[in-house]
Amino acid sequence: MSSVQIQQSKAVWESPQFKKRLKKRNAAELRFKYYGLGAVILGLIFVLSLFVSIAVNGFSSFWQTQAQIDIYFDPDTLNADDLAGANYGKLVKQAMYKQFPDVTKRNEKRELSRIISIGASFILQRMVINDPSLIGTTQTLWFPVDDEFDMLYKHDIGRNVESGAPSRLSINQIIWFDQMVDRGSIESRFNKTFFTAGDSREPELAGLRGALTGSFLMILVTLLISFPVGAAGACYLEEFAPRNKLTDLIEININNLAAVPSVVFGLLGLAVFINFFGLPRSVPLVGGLVLSLMTIPTIIIAGRAALRAIPPSIREGALALGASKTQTVMQEVVPLAMPGFLTGTIIGLAQALGETAPLLMIGMVAFIVDIPSGPLDPSTALPVQIFLWADSPERAFLEKTSGVILILLSLLITMNVVAVYLRRKFERRW
Amino acid sequence: MNAWTLTIILLVMSSLFYAVAKKRSLRIAEDIGGIRYLHSAPRYYGVVAAALFAVPALSVLGLWVSVDENIIVRMVLSEFFADMQSADQAEKDWLVSQIQIYAHTGQLLATENAQVLKAAADRYQHLVDQSETLRNASILVLGAVISFVFVLFISAKIRARVIAESIIKLFLLASSLIAIFTTIGIVLSVLFEAILFFQKIPVRDFLFGLEWSPQIAIREDQVGSSGLFGSVPLFTGTLLVAGVAMSVAVPVGLLSAIYLAEYASTKVRSFAKPALEILAGVPTVVYGFFAILVVAPLLRDFGLVLGLDIARESALAAGVVMGIMIIPFVSSLTDDVITALPQSIREASLACGATKSETIKKVVLPAALPGIVGSLLLAVSRAIGETMIVLMAAGLAARLTANPLESVTTVTVQIVTLLVGDQEFDSAKTLAAFALGLTLFVATLLLNVTALYIVRKYSEQYE
């Protein structure tokens, strides 16, 4: 550039219009950057609020408010001939009446006895049947209180009648409960029921063990089917398949199946497994079959990536030593790709564990109290339990729902951490 | 001995045949001067023997289990209730379940025809037992004979490795064909029921009808139960929720992908990218609960401040939460596309004096556009097919509205609600779910195929 030209351009750069424009452009640059930063922060806020709101609501579900009462195992009530059918509720009621001798009116007595969960009589029944020598003695025992009182003790919910939320608690019940708290006979204890019991209509007696077992059985079925089939499919497509129309068709199908809505898989399960093959409804076997079909594409895609990462020199080395194609793949390539297969399988299973919609359609939403003992027993699953409890009107189930979500999320996080660990540990640079 | 124990016995037996065949091939090898004179290594003889035992046995078992119940029921019905041949299916089903329950538990559900029923149940039980014995015996004999013949004929010339390898390859091929069978299964199961549905309800009424109330009136004067299957309100509801979701996910997802790919330091990127991707791993039912627990009340309070009345279950709440769920789909796919672009095009633009944001807006984004469009289409398909969030947070009222503050219902929600609970399989109500499933499948299929096509066609043009 000649000096005249430089003079001219300098005049342009230093002109007020140019400076104004540059300022505007720089401001736009900064604004754009902050939009991006804002979007990232907003996304992170979403993540945080999701986890925090559920954790805050859910942690209290691992504790349960329990009341201490002295139970007199009255031989008059417990007829030795019919221990299973005796009136255990009466023992609890009598113990409560003894604690509050001034309560005499019938309806007040009824209100008083409602403080203790109706599950107390089942606990007593089990104790007496296991050990009949208890009859005639007096024992100091802890029982869960009714869910309304649980909420009252934990979160002070239900104390203010005006606060809008309808409460089943009467003034008297709250006064009696406060008296028990003052006497020290109310305590918050670890909620063992939550982990050992099946579902129940009473929030204080409901647990997630049925759902947990159901989910476990289902994931087991899914693992047993989807891992061998997925790994074999990946091997075929990556190592053996000739380039032809059939292979292309399979590939298109796999990519597309990975994006089919899960509710459509539910329709498939209902129409094929239940209506056509006549398998029973609500059982983990059918759930596992449907989830396998959803998981197989994931495993095939991950498995193919793992196989592709193995350098051809491994295969050529084996072939040069006289191994057949199948021997090369089975004895050299597959063992090296195994970590990739496993990572893909774990991630696929983690997806399957959180899947809800297809399970609703094959009838796994039934209210099931018993804990399933095999893949052909009716059961629910963890995500379905979340759906069922989230629908319940009781305030106490809200807390339980968050509790189950915490368990489910920690399972998923564990699985993903294992997958990442496996990938890091066995990752090889060739 | 039920089917499960039989399967275990079959597996044990087949490993037994593996051992026997291997042993025999070793013995033959000894006679001819060592295993180097065998065509294949001894274990391949074992593998072939085991497969020859297990494969026919297991396939016969599978076939038997899936048909025997039907045949037995038909035999019993024709023997004892010959006059029922013309009766309708429901009556036959009722009869069959009576027979089965009596055979299993000894309980009679009805008192009429008690004698005939008891006799039929005895006959049924007898046939079931007979069929089981016959099945077990025939399977074991069939497998054992085939495998035993092979063991007898083992010689140095039998090319056991070739046979074993083709069996393995067949298994691999069959495994990869599962994907095709799944698709065929989906299409057939949805299509058949949908065709039955369209025989009852004309396609035009379904696609263009403006009113959806699938309850079929039992009485003439029943309110709100007209049995109308106009699916337009469902489509608009689906689109409304998906629209809200996309208007949350697209700006947040795109901008954060651009920021993470172009501006963020490695440290920020390595933390923020996985943190955002956590959102993709959270089960949808958790989002649904988050919507009713946090987002819906929050929006409602916010609406009260502005003087708006937002329904407890609204398209807005469901859409916002679904948008949060989709953010990682948009952001990570966009991020992949942007980072795949060659550095040189950015440098060229910067060298011309463009600022970084101008480079991004005028050069990077246009170049990445096909990939971004593909990822957005995938996100839309995900939003349309999402079930749990809308089921929990958007409501059930089929309303033809464009107002996101009201409650709407979607295709997926209706599929689930029509099929959950008691249902008879032939009613238009149940079949409607499959018709909806067909439309959903076709819509998402088109979106996915288009998206994959766009991504594939334009992804490599800069390499």
Interface residues (C-beta under 8 A of the other chain):
Chain A: R25 N26 A28 E29 F32 K33 Y35 G36 L37 G38 A39 V40 L42 G43 L44 F46 V47 S49 L50 S53 I54 N57 P228 V229 G230 A232 G233 A234 C235 Y236 L237 F240 A241 L249 I250 I252 N253 I254 N255 N256 L257 A259 V260 P261 S262 V263 V264 F265 G266 L267 L268 L270 A271 V272 N275 F276 F277 G278 L293 I296 P297 I300 S324 K325 T326 Q327 M330 A350 Q351 L353 G354 E355 T356 A357 L360 M361 G363 V365 P383 V384 I386 F387 A390 D391 L398 T401 S402 I405 L408 L409 L412 N416
Chain B: S66 E69 R161 E165 I168 K169 F171 L172 L173 A174 S175 S176 L177 I178 A179 I180 T182 T183 G185 I186 S189 V190 F192 E193 P251 V252 G253 L254 L255 S256 I258 Y259 L260 E262 Y263 A264 A272 A275 L276 I278 L279 G281 V282 P283 T284 V285 V286 Y287 G288 F289 F290 I292 L293 V294 I324 I327 S331 T355 K356 S357 E358 I360 K361 L378 S381 R382 I384 G385 E386 T387 M388 L391 M392 T412 I415 V416 L419 V420 F425 A433 F434 G437 L440 F441 T444 L445 N448 V449 L452
